[in-house]
Amino acid sequence: MVLTDVREREATTAATGGRLEGLYRAHVPDALRLAYLLTGDRGLAEDLTQEAFVRVLGRFRDLRDRDAFWWYLRRTIVNLSNSHFRRRRVERAWLARQRPETATSQPDVVERERLRDALATLRPQQRAAIVLRYYEDLPESETAEILGVAVGTVKSMVSRGMEKLREELSLDA
């Protein structure tokens, strides 16, 4: 659900005129969605999104290509997510063990929770690569650019991440 080039340009033009609120409104839904897919936690996704907007909008006048605002914002969200999970690896593992099992009769909700839990077992870079490739539907080249790695590395991370997801999901079945 990425903005079209026209909407991107309109939002950027409005922001250049000093109306950053329009740029924020144009991108916040996609930013929240990306952050949630990376973290699996709504509160954390909101925090990361807010921090990313503060950082990118704070440097808006210094951006080389203002039409690429979404690219900068997306990159910042991925970086913040990776930093968070690097710092919180032990804490997250402990919290995952403390979380009670959820009982629900809605199979699609259970499946989403299983997938979210399986995504949480991946390394942050693998999770980011899979989310960018399959949820954001980005090509490997753009995923590599956002993550700051080679295309071959993206292929490897996605392949190994998908293999681990299959293992995790088959163990839970």
N, C-alpha and C positions, 0 to 999 in steps of 0.2 A: 504494500500500500504506500509506496514511495510517491512523493509528489511528482507531478509531471514537470518538465522543464519550464513550462509557462508559469505554473503556480509557484515554482521555486524562484523564478526571476521576479515575479510580482511581489512575493514576500520579501525578497532581498532588496528590491527597490524601495519598498515601504520602510524597511529597517534603515536603509541608507539615509532616508529623510528624517531619521531620529525616532521612528515609530517601531521600536524593537518588539513591542507587544504583538504586532501582527506576525512577525517572524516566529515568536514563541508559540502563538496560537496555531500557526500553520504546521509546526513540527512536533508539538508536544504529544499528540496521540501516537505517532510512529515511534517517537523516542521512548515513551513509556512501554510500548509493546516490545521493543527490542530489549530494553533493560529487564523487563519481566521474563522474557524468554531466556535471557542470560543468567538470571538469578533465581527464578522460580519463587520470588518473594515480592509481593506487591509493595510493602513498605520500603524495602530496600530498593526496589525499582524506582519508586518515587524519589527517594533520596539521591540515587545515582543520576537520575534524569535532571533533578534540580541542580546538582553540582555540575553536571556537564553543561547545562545552559549557562550557569554563572561563569564558568571558565570560557566557553566559546563566545558568549555575548560580551564578556569583559574584554576580549581581544578582537572583537568584530572589526574594528577599524584597521587592525593590523593584518587581517586575513588577506592572503595573496589573491585568492579567487573567491569573491563574495558569493558568486552563484553556486559555489560548492559548499554552502553552509551545512547542508544535511550530511555531506561526507565528513566534514570536520566534527559535527556533533556525534555522528555514529561512531567515528574513531575514538572520540573522547569517552563515550559510554562504554565501549569495549575495553578501553584501557582502565577506566575506573573499576569496572567489573573484575578484570584480571587482578588488579591491585587489591581489591577487597578480598578476593578468595585466596590470594597469596598470604595475606595477613591473618585470615580467619580460618585457615584449613583445619586446625585442631579444634577450634571452637565449633565449627560447623559439623564435624564428625561427632562430637559429643552431643550436640543438639539433635542430630538425626537419630541417634540411639535413644534419646529421651522422648521423641515424638510418639504419641500413642497411635496405634493402628486405627484407621478410619473405617467405619462400617457404613456403607451406603448401598442403596439398591439401584443406583444409576450406573450402568456399566461404562458409559462414556466418561463420566466423572472419575471413576476408578482408573480407567485407562490413562486419562490425562495425568492423574496423580502418579501413576506408575511411571509414565514417561518422564514427568518432571523429576521424580526421585532418581530415576536412572540417569538423567542428564546431570544431576547433582554429583554423581559419582565420577564424572569425567574430570580430567584436568581442565583448568580454565581456558587454555588455548584451544583444546579439542572442542569444548562446549561452544566457544565463540565461533570456531570454524563451522561446526554443524548448524548452529543457529543462523549464521550469515548465509550459508549455502542453501539450506532447506526451508528455513522459515522466512528469511528475507529474500530468498530466491536470487541471490547474487551469483554471477559467474565466478569461476575459480580465480581468474585474474584480479577481479575487484576485491574478492575476499582476501587474497594474498596482499594486495596493496593496503587494505585496512588493517590487517594484522601485522604488516611489516615483515612478511616472510616471502619465500619463493613459492611459485605456483606448485611445484613438486611437494613442498612441505605441507601446503594446504591439502593436496590429494592424500598425502600420508596421514595427516591428522584426522581428516574426515573418514578415511578408510578404517583406521584403528579405532576411532571413536565410535563409528557405526558397529564395528565388531564387538566392542565392549558393551554398547547398548543392547545388541542382540543377546549377548550373554546375560546381562542383568535382567532383561525382560523375560528370558526363558527360565531363569532361576526363580523368578517371582511367580511364574504361571502355575 
